[in-house]
């Protein structure tokens, strides 16, 4: 199974920025569709952004569209989430996740139940 390790979380003022990184290990990690999810206390784990294995297709939740950018560097097995104009509502634990066998190189997976591997999460707190 692929191992995923998130980093870059922390405390930031509203309107500020953070960059989350996810280091993926595994022989075929570059073939995985990837996603960023978040979970606030007492709420479901919801998708924030997703990217196809090729990096050519992306998906963003309406709540973060225009503020967050997801990218991947398959040569380095690194996934990033650049978060700008942060709001207190963005406060949550953020998780990196992988789908081992996407149907094509351009498909984006948006359902948490379809993901195979998960990182331990990194806390993002946005103060008002």
C-alpha positions as CSV (number, residue, x, y, z in Angstrom):
1,X,0.0,0.0,0.0
2,X,1.1,3.6,-0.6
3,X,2.2,5.6,2.4
4,X,1.1,9.2,2.7
5,X,2.5,11.8,5.0
6,X,1.0,15.3,5.2
7,X,2.8,18.4,6.3
8,X,2.3,22.2,6.3
9,X,-0.6,22.7,8.6
10,X,-0.7,25.3,11.3
11,X,-2.4,28.4,12.6
12,X,-3.1,31.4,10.3
13,X,-5.1,34.6,10.4
14,X,-8.2,34.9,8.1
15,X,-7.1,36.0,4.7
16,X,-3.7,34.4,5.0
17,X,-2.2,31.4,3.1
18,X,-0.9,28.0,3.8
19,X,0.7,25.3,1.6
20,X,0.0,21.7,2.4
21,X,2.2,18.9,1.1
22,X,1.7,15.2,0.8
23,X,4.7,12.9,0.3
24,X,3.7,9.6,-1.3
25,X,5.8,6.5,-1.3
26,X,5.1,3.4,-3.4
27,X,6.3,1.8,-6.6
28,X,3.3,3.1,-8.7
29,X,2.4,6.2,-6.7
30,X,2.5,8.3,-9.9
31,X,-0.4,6.2,-11.3
32,X,-2.8,7.1,-8.4
33,X,-5.6,9.6,-8.5
34,X,-5.2,11.8,-5.5
35,X,-7.4,13.9,-3.3
36,X,-7.4,16.3,-0.4
37,X,-10.2,16.0,2.1
38,X,-11.0,17.8,5.3
39,X,-13.0,17.1,8.4
40,X,-14.1,19.6,11.0
41,X,-15.2,18.5,14.5
42,X,-18.6,16.8,14.4
43,X,-18.8,16.9,10.6
44,X,-18.3,14.4,7.8
45,X,-15.0,14.1,5.9
46,X,-15.6,16.0,2.6
47,X,-13.5,16.4,-0.5
48,X,-11.6,19.7,-0.9
49,X,-9.8,18.9,-4.2
50,X,-8.9,16.0,-6.4
51,X,-6.5,15.4,-9.2
52,X,-6.1,12.7,-11.9
53,X,-3.0,10.6,-12.1
54,X,-1.8,12.5,-15.1
55,X,-2.3,15.9,-13.3
56,X,-4.4,17.1,-16.3
57,X,-7.7,17.1,-14.5
58,X,-8.7,18.7,-11.2
59,X,-11.8,19.1,-9.1
60,X,-12.5,21.7,-6.4
61,X,-15.3,21.9,-3.9
62,X,-17.5,25.0,-4.5
63,X,-16.5,26.3,-1.1
64,X,-12.8,26.5,-2.0
65,X,-13.0,27.2,-5.8
66,X,-10.8,30.1,-6.7
67,X,-8.9,30.1,-3.4
68,X,-7.2,26.6,-3.3
69,X,-5.0,25.0,-6.0
70,X,-4.0,21.4,-6.1
71,X,-1.1,20.1,-8.0
72,X,1.2,17.1,-8.2
73,X,4.8,16.4,-9.1
74,X,4.9,12.7,-10.1
75,X,8.7,12.8,-10.5
76,X,9.0,13.7,-6.7
77,X,5.8,11.8,-5.6
78,X,4.6,15.0,-4.1
79,X,1.0,16.4,-3.9
80,X,0.4,20.0,-2.8
81,X,-2.6,22.1,-1.8
82,X,-2.0,25.9,-2.0
83,X,-4.6,27.6,0.2
84,X,-5.1,31.3,-0.2
85,X,-7.6,33.7,1.3
86,X,-8.3,31.4,4.2
87,X,-11.5,31.7,6.2
88,X,-12.4,30.5,9.7
89,X,-14.7,28.0,8.0
90,X,-11.6,26.3,6.5
91,X,-10.5,25.1,9.9
92,X,-10.3,21.3,9.9
93,X,-8.0,18.4,9.8
94,X,-6.8,18.0,6.2
95,X,-6.1,14.5,4.8
96,X,-4.3,13.4,1.7
97,X,-5.7,10.3,0.0
98,X,-5.0,8.0,-2.9
99,X,-6.9,5.8,-5.3
100,X,-4.7,3.0,-6.5
101,X,-6.5,2.1,-9.8
102,X,-8.2,5.0,-11.4
103,X,-10.0,4.0,-14.6
104,X,-8.0,6.4,-16.8
105,X,-5.2,8.9,-16.4
106,X,-7.6,11.8,-16.5
107,X,-10.3,10.7,-14.1
108,X,-10.8,12.6,-10.8
109,X,-12.3,10.7,-7.9
110,X,-14.5,12.7,-5.6
111,X,-16.0,10.2,-3.1
112,X,-14.2,9.4,0.1
113,X,-15.4,5.8,0.0
114,X,-13.5,5.2,-3.3
115,X,-10.1,6.1,-1.8
116,X,-7.8,3.3,-0.8
117,X,-5.1,4.9,1.3
118,X,-5.1,7.8,3.7
119,X,-2.6,9.9,5.5
120,X,-2.8,10.8,9.2
121,X,-3.9,14.4,8.6
122,X,-2.6,17.8,9.4
123,X,-4.5,20.5,11.4
124,X,-5.3,23.8,9.8
125,X,-6.7,26.5,12.1
126,X,-7.8,29.8,10.7
127,X,-8.5,32.5,13.3
128,X,-10.9,35.4,12.8
